[in-house]
Amino acid sequence: MNPSSPSSPGTPNSPGSPSSPRVPTIDLAPWFDGDEEDRARIARTVDEALQTAGFLLVTGHGVDPALRTRVREAARTFFTLPAERKRAYEVKVGGRGWLGPGAEANGYAEGTETPPDLKESLTFATHEPFEDPVVNAEWYQPNVWPTEVPELRPLCEEYLDRMGELERHLLTLLGDALGLERDFFARHMSHPTYGFNINWYPGRDVLGDPAPGQFRIGPHTDFGTVTILDRQAGKGGLQVYTDDGGWEDAPYDPAAFTINIGDLMARWTGDRWRSGRHRVLPPPADEPAEELMSLVYFGECTPGTVVESVPAPVGRVAYPPVDSHVYLREKLDAITVG
């Protein structure tokens, strides 16, 4: 399959479709409550999956599905406001507020020239300032909550608390999956600059026809450590890329979160694990009213973390040490349009 051309989506984006060997579903309940044999089995499966696609589905995470529904309902109230009302909250990539149409072209981060992505986003991040004023100047801005939707703030803050807890559990699992200390990654997340995007993908009835090569999100890899995605199924949905399979529709389970690792984590593991390359297809022509919404939590480190590749035999490539946030800033600048 040509990586630069959308494929025709098939059944894997439909509700209830099974996971694949490359993107397995992991039930976290035995990780929390099982014995060491259960944990070792889960760790092996995670290690194998992250070496191929860089993606997992996880169930048994304990996050209330009703919370995810309420966040979406509140966010949709904002996204369907008139554009002039939303512009009061408009920011550039890396800011806190509304990213309007045309703000990002994620394909540029990997050198793929695409038209701007067909989405709008509400973006939030850590709500606690840092002690270092230099760090604050670059990485802390107060979150901006739309006054038109007052219920959005408490819902998002509750959701982000749940995501922080889940991220710590996942990072502990990842440390174990590499045969390292279980806190090998988690100890660097005491005050992370996590990001949170609510991405709204309108249908063609709102956007019109996409330009050639235009996606809801262009092909890219994420930048940080672990991404926790709550997504919806659709014909214009998520695809993942593997070397042996090309572009494939991502498996979907409404009870599961989709997990992928980012560039920084791949570098940290000396490329043992791959940063999951993915894209979101354009809105489908045969369902012009299809709109989707994703809740995307981007795990990041505490500023000042020095990321050094895990040595062989676990790691496969020895990258020079890098400051996590110098690295992240270069990546964010690369996808900004204009």
C-alpha angles and dihedrals in degrees: 000000000000106000092210096058128070114246125218105267116236137190100304091082092056120100116278097014112155127251119254130232088256093049106033128185113242120200104213094196093089089048089057099037109014133092128266092271090057091049093048091051092051092047091053092051091049093050092050094048095048091053092059116030102000089229138107137173116223129199129173089055097132097229111140110244089211089064091056090050093051092049090053094048092051093045092050089055087060098042093053093054117110112278093245090060092050093049089071086073099040118137139164125254109297093028129110114252138035124354105198129205113302097021097115139036104184094185090071090070089070096035096261109136109219135156114262116294118267099237147087124221142197108210130199136165143177112341096204121080122228127245093236110079091205090057091045092052092058106026109027126072124151112257113254113222119196110245089210090068107038093170092064096076100057091042093051093044090053090046092050091051088056092047092051091053092047092047091055091051092048093049090051089052091049092053089053092046089060093048090247133120110300091237094048091114101017094062089067093059102071092121109006127180091229118178128218124196127184102201120200118197110192122202129250089264086070102031105032120221118338119245117249109287093011120140138182081245120001123232112289147127124245119253110222138048113288129000119204111200129189105192142172127232120249145138088255093050143120124317127186128204129224129175094237099039106031116208114355133171109261114246114252135211118170090214094052137080117224110231127195134166124235136224095273093054091047089052090046091056092049089248093300085125122042127227103244110249112211147152139192114236123236118267107281121255093218093054103039094170095055110126125173135190128203130194107212124189114190113202116215137170132255107275112266094035111146110216114209123178116255105249127244140310087040095035123052103194126039107218121189113261113269136192104247095224098044084056094048093049092054090052094048092049090053095063098044114112116218 
